[in-house]
């Protein structure tokens, strides 16, 4: 009995020791979990701190650029003959208010200079009289106090000499506006109809055949345009109609994109009419000038165009068996960590059918119908409409893929914050074609049925009532710490495609306008209720608007938070648009890793797999659908998302070390065989802090 009791005691001691050991292990696991959570929280705090510093730095740099961009030269060229006393009084009384309004609309960093040119008639004393550009408004008012309305024997005046004097001033600001205020036409039958005043011809125009009405006038208006000066004419009555029509013909730049268009605003002699006419025209001139400043792309280069015939008939998918058959390699791009610019590339083989002719052409690319025989999906294949290697290169297409992948990620971040107004960017992939295909490289994406609408472009176009698209672009700028901005928002309802990204990094395709592109967006954007809901910071580049003045097509700051229709393209790539409440969009991504129609959803659920993470010591599970992976052209994951991020971190650190060694070797005069990046191209100097594709 004593030995049995001793054995029982030993057994109890062992069990107790095992329980103690188990508790110790559990405590160690809990401590490790707490340490990991603290490490992650510290990383998040550090990332947030770095993000905030980056954003404030971008904001500070914007202030400096605003001082350069928001400079205005405004010159008034006005009739100062005897009948214009009331006009001089009006300009004198309101010039300060006008300048203050201009500074107000320009916002942060704005400054203005004002000039006055008074003209009379040929040979008269004090013709023309000039006050050159000055920021001193008091000096301008003093000049107007001393300016007298005098002269003008016949009806016509010497307007061209006044404009010529204005063209000779020292224009230097970014925005340059010349405002002509005239009541009667210039001398010369080119500017008025002699038949309408035959009984009083000499009294109306004493110099009907004056020489300056011809080549001198043409050269003068060409010079005004070359000076990048916006021409505005304030019309006092109908007698100047023919003159203003001729002026517009000489000034307007119809053959080069219509960058220069003369504005005509009617007005009377009273103060309110003058202010409204000046401010309306000034607003239009400011936005036209600043938009032109921002729309000069460093990405676009002159190149010979491909001229392909379009097949504008509806796409006949039933005829796809007759299209060219191609065995292609497809590269899929996925964002792992946006802030560190960590992404992965997966390759799959497919058999596709390519339509012989494109069905559409955009600003830079042709679009072909493409049918994927491997899984029976309808696609669109896009190729650049230029022969130049700059456009047809692998680097250019990879830049486009990177832009689409980043836009996809940013749309998910947007949707997680605004559940009622989610946005979806479809997946874009790179297709490498075999010999015999019309193009070596093409970008492919799902075919989106429905009414295709462009909300904004990557230059200065903004569609009315496009507040949701504008707010998304603003959000991407803030989310990235001011490093990039997604623009060129277009698609069907909430399903979008083919974006452009502005960034100082050159790896975002040919539509990347860099900092100028971001500035150009803000010059045309005023924050709506959606921006306020997201607590987006206003950029110093943004304009404010003329308070209390009708400025035409303005942006509503009370924008609706809900798009007109919420439909998303099925991620099963069957071509079905899935009606869905906005609040259910992120739920679908959380549960099924995408949006799927009634036909594809059971396929996702039926092919769900659950496996262990291959990383030693990791007990997290990896859950995925083989059907969803096949649709995306992705391989089955072997690691959980946390271990995948850790592996990408290690790869990024290794890449940074190699880059640092390469930079050191280059600096010390050594030679290198060249390091290949993920895509096999020759290595560039050390990558930026945001990392590289990995």
Residue, then its C-alpha position, 0 to 999 in steps of 0.5 A: x500500500x505504501x508503494x502504491x501511495x508513493x506512486x500516486x503521489x509521484x503521478x500527481x507531482x508529475x501532473x502538477x509539474x506538467x500543468x505548471x510547465x503548460x502554464x509557463x508556456x502559455x504565459x510565454x506565448x502571451x508575453x510573446x504575443x504582447x511583445x509582437x503586438x507592442x512591436x506592431x503598434x510601435x511600427x504603426x506609430x512610427x509609420x504614422x509619424x513618418x506619414x505625417x512628416x511626409x505629408x507636412x513636407x509635401x504641404x510646405x513644398x506646395x506653399x513654395x510652389x503656390x507662391x510661384x504659380x499664384x502670381x498674377x499680372x493684370x493690365x487694364x487697357x482703357x479708352x481715356x477720351x473725353x466721353x470716358x470720364x465715368x469709366x475712369x472713375x469706376x476703375x479708380x473706385x474699384x481697382x483695389x476691390x478687384x485686386x483684393x478679390x483676385x488675391x482672395x480667389x488665388x488663396x495661399x501664396x498669391x500676389x498681384x501686380x497691376x498696370x494701366x494703359x490709357x489710349x486716345x486717338x492718333x497724334x493726341x498728347x498723352x497717347x498712350x499714357x502708361x503705368x507699368x506693373x507694380x504691386x503698389x495699389x495705392x500708386x495705381x490709384x494715384x495714377x488713376x486720380x491724375x488720369x484725365x478723360x480728354x481728346x478723341x475728335x472722331x468716333x474711332x480711336x487708336x486702340x491698337x497703339x494702346x494694346x501695343x504699349x501693353x505688350x511692351x510692358x515687363x510681364x513676368x507672373x505665371x498668370x498674365x491677363x490683359x483687359x481691354x475696355x473699349x466703347x468704339x472700334x479702332x480706325x480702319x475698315x477692317x474693324x467696322x462697316x463703312x456702309x453703316x455710316x456713309x452719311x457721317x463717314x469722316x466724323x466716324x473714322x478719319x483714318x479708314x485706310x490706316x496701315x496698322x490695321x493689317x500686318x501690324x495688327x496680326x503681328x501684335x496679337x501673335x506677340x500677345x499670345x507668345x507672351x502667354x497673355x490672356x486677352x479679355x475684352x469688356x464690351x460697352x455697347x454694340x459698336x465694337x462687335x466687328x472689331x472684337x470679332x476680328x481681334x478674336x480671329x487674330x488672337x484665338x489659337x484654334x490650330x493648337x488645342x485652343x489654348x488661347x481663346x479671347x474672352x468677351x464680357x459685356x458691361x456698363x459704366x456702373x461699379x457693380x457691372x465692372x466688378x462682375x465683368x472683371x472678376x468673371x473673366x479673371x476667374x476664367x483666365x486664371x484657371x486657363x493659365x494655371x491649367x496650362x502650366x500644370x498639363x505639360x507632361x514629362x512622360x509624353x514624348x513625340x512619336x509616330x502614331x499607329x493608324x489602325x482601322x476601328x471596328x465600331x460595330x458591337x463586339x461579336x463575342x460569338x465570333x471569337x473562334x475566328x479570331x487569332x489564337x495566341x498562347x501567351x504568358x500573363x503577368x499579374x501584379x499585387x500590392x503587399x505593402x503600399x507604403x513600402x512599395x512591396x508588390x509581387x508578380x505571378x506568371x501564368x500561361x493562357x490561350x486567348x483569341x484576339x480580335x483582328x481590329x480595335x473597337x475603340x481608341x483613347x488618348x494614348x491606346x487602342x482597345x481590342x476585344x480578347x477572349x480567354x479560352x482557358x476560362x471562358x472570360x471576356x477581356x479587353x487588350x490595350x496597346x499603345x498607338x505609337x511606334x516608338x520604343x519608349x511606348x512599346x517597352x516593357x518598362x512602360x507597360x510595367x509602369x501602367x501595371x504598377x499604377x493599376x495595382x496601386x489604384x486597386x489598393x487605394x480604392x480598397x482603402x477608400x472603401x474601408x473608410x466610406x462603406x456607403x460609397x466604395x470604388x472598385x478598380x479592375x485588375x490589369x495584367x500584362x500579356x506577353x504575346x508570341x511572334x506573329x501577334x500584332x503587338x509584343x506586349x499588351x495590357x489586359x483587363x476584364x471587359x466592363x459592360x455598360x455606359x463608360x464615363x470619364x469623370x476626370x483626366x490626368x490634365x485639367x478636365x473635370x466633369x461636372x458633378x464628379x465630386x466622388x472621383x475628385x475626392x478619391x484623387x484628393x484622398x490618394x494624395x493624402x494617404x500616400x503622404x503627398x507622394x502620388x495621386x491617382x487621376x484619370x478616373x473613368x469607368x462604369x458607375x463605381x467600377x473603374x479602370x485605366x487610371x494614371x498616377x502622378x508621382x515624382x517617381x518615373x515608374x508610373x507610365x507615360x501619363x505621369x505628369x509628376x508634381x505638376x500633375x498633382x498641382x494641376x488637379x488641385x488648381x481645378x479642385x474645390x473640396x466637397x462634403x466628401x473631402x470634409x467627411x474624410x478630413x482631407x487637408x486642403x492643398x495650398x495650391x487650391x483656389x478659393x473662388x470669388x465670394x459673392x460672384x457668379x463664376x459659372x460652373x462651380x463645384x458643389x460643396x454639398x456633394x452627395x455621398x452616394x453614387x447614382x448607381x452601385x454596381x461592381x464587376x464580378x471578380x470571376x471575370x464572367x462579365x457580369x455587373x453585380x448590384x450591391x449596396x455600398x456597405x456590403x462591398x467590403x463584407x464581400x471582400x472580407x468573406x470571399x476576397x472579392x465581389x462575385x455574382x450569383x453564378x460565380x459565388x458558389x464556385x468560390x465557396x465550393x473551392x475554398x481551401x484551408x492550409x497551414x502556413x509553411x513558416x516555422x513556428x507560425x500557427x496561422x491558417x491560410x485560407x483561399x479559393x482556387x477558383x478566385x486564384x485562377x480568375x486573378x492569375x495567381x498561385x495558391x499562397x503558402x504563407x499567411x499574410x503576416x509572414x508574407x509581409x515579413x518575408x517581403x521586409x527581409x527581401x526589401x532589406x536585402x535589396x537595399x543592402x545590394x543597392x547600397x553596395x552598388x552605390x558605394x562601388x560606383x562612388x569609389x570608381x569600381x565597376x559592376x556587372x549590373x544587378x537585375x531587378x525583379x523583371x530582369x532589366x538592368x539595375x538603376x541606382x539605389x531605390x527610393x525609400x518606398x522600395x521596389x517591386x519584389 
